[in-house]
Amino acid sequence: MDLKPFPTRHNTFSGPQAQPQPPGAAHSHHRSFFHLAFYWGIEAQFLFNNWPDNSSGMYALALIFVFTLAIVVEFLTSLNLVKPGSTRAGTVFFQAGVNAIRAGFAYMVILAVMSYNGGVFIAALLGHAVGYVVFGSKIAKKETRPNT
């Protein structure tokens, strides 16, 4: 048995090979590449099909989007909107909804990082760090100590 590795090009996997088309048939198969290790460059695709589409401006916008999304995740993690006197059922359902939105945004950050682009990874890390400092740290909560 002849074992050949997956078709690779600069540490990428091109997915299943297209079946040969008869002559004259229209080619509708779009071949995409998935990176198998961290890489640097604007040749990325994450979250949406053909985005950021190898454009440096769109790549910068995508990094800002991931950075902002990570900050929003940290904001939603630190959010406490329970008011005294609220009904228990209403509070539980409201917190469940906020948690579902937070989890959805967190999964979007994870999917973006799974593009294995180094810039996206750093943008996500920095976004979580900035979000924690601004919303989750004791500095942001301005806890006061009683004078003793």
C-alpha positions in Angstrom: 0.0 0.0 0.0 1.4 3.4 -1.0 0.8 5.9 1.7 1.1 9.5 0.5 0.8 12.5 2.8 -2.0 15.0 2.4 -1.3 17.5 -0.3 0.5 20.3 1.3 1.9 23.7 0.3 3.8 25.6 2.8 2.3 23.8 5.8 -1.3 23.9 4.5 -4.0 21.4 3.9 -6.0 21.8 0.8 -8.9 19.6 1.8 -10.4 16.8 -0.3 -9.2 16.7 -3.8 -11.7 17.7 -6.5 -13.0 14.9 -8.7 -11.9 15.2 -12.4 -14.5 17.1 -14.4 -15.4 16.0 -17.9 -14.1 18.4 -20.6 -16.2 21.5 -21.0 -17.9 21.2 -17.6 -18.0 24.3 -15.5 -15.6 24.3 -12.6 -17.6 25.3 -9.5 -15.2 23.8 -6.9 -13.3 26.5 -5.0 -10.1 25.2 -3.4 -9.2 26.6 0.0 -6.2 26.1 2.1 -6.1 25.5 5.9 -2.9 26.2 7.8 -1.7 23.5 10.2 0.6 25.6 12.3 0.9 29.2 13.4 1.9 31.5 10.5 2.3 35.2 10.0 0.8 37.1 7.1 -2.4 38.5 5.7 -3.2 35.3 3.9 -5.9 34.4 6.4 -9.5 33.4 6.4 -11.6 33.3 9.5 -15.1 33.7 10.8 -16.6 34.5 7.4 -16.0 33.1 4.0 -13.4 35.0 2.0 -12.6 37.4 4.9 -10.3 39.3 5.2 -9.5 38.2 1.6 -5.7 38.8 1.5 -6.1 42.6 1.8 -3.9 44.3 4.3 -6.7 46.9 5.2 -9.3 44.1 5.7 -6.7 42.1 7.7 -6.2 45.1 10.0 -10.0 45.5 10.3 -10.3 41.8 11.2 -7.6 42.1 13.9 -9.5 45.1 15.4 -12.7 43.1 15.2 -11.2 40.1 17.1 -9.5 42.5 19.6 -12.9 44.2 20.3 -14.8 40.9 20.4 -12.4 39.7 23.1 -12.9 42.9 25.1 -16.7 42.4 24.9 -16.3 38.9 26.2 -14.5 40.2 29.2 -17.1 42.9 29.7 -20.0 40.4 29.6 -18.1 38.1 32.0 -17.8 40.9 34.6 -21.4 42.2 34.1 -23.7 42.0 37.1 -27.1 43.4 36.3 -29.0 41.8 39.1 -31.1 44.4 41.0 -32.3 43.9 44.5 -35.9 42.9 44.6 -35.9 41.2 41.2 -37.8 38.0 40.8 -35.7 34.9 40.9 -37.1 33.5 37.7 -36.6 36.7 35.8 -33.1 37.1 37.1 -32.1 33.5 36.1 -33.5 33.8 32.6 -31.8 37.2 32.1 -28.5 36.0 33.3 -28.8 32.9 31.1 -29.4 35.1 28.1 -26.4 37.3 28.9 -24.3 34.2 29.4 -25.4 32.7 26.1 -24.4 35.9 24.3 -21.0 35.9 26.1 -20.5 32.2 25.2 -21.3 32.9 21.5 -18.8 35.8 21.3 -16.2 33.7 23.1 -16.7 30.9 20.6 -16.3 33.4 17.8 -12.9 34.5 19.3 -11.9 30.8 19.5 -12.9 30.2 15.9 -10.9 33.2 14.8 -7.8 31.9 16.7 -8.2 28.5 15.1 -7.2 30.2 11.8 -3.7 29.7 13.2 -2.8 33.2 12.2 -0.3 34.7 14.7 -1.7 38.2 14.4 -5.2 37.0 15.2 -3.9 35.0 18.2 -2.1 38.1 19.6 -5.1 40.3 19.0 -7.3 37.9 20.9 -4.8 37.7 23.8 -4.4 41.5 24.0 -8.2 42.0 23.8 -8.8 39.6 26.7 -6.0 41.2 28.7 -7.3 44.8 28.1 -10.8 43.7 28.8 -9.8 42.1 32.1 -7.8 45.2 33.2 -10.7 47.5 32.3 -13.6 45.4 33.5 -12.5 42.5 35.6 -9.6 43.6 37.8 -9.8 45.0 41.3 -8.5 48.3 39.9 -11.5 48.6 37.7 -14.0 47.6 40.4 -12.6 50.4 42.7 -13.1 48.4 45.8 -12.8 50.6 48.8 -11.1 49.4 52.0 -12.3 50.6 55.4 -9.8 52.7 57.2 -8.4 50.9 60.2 
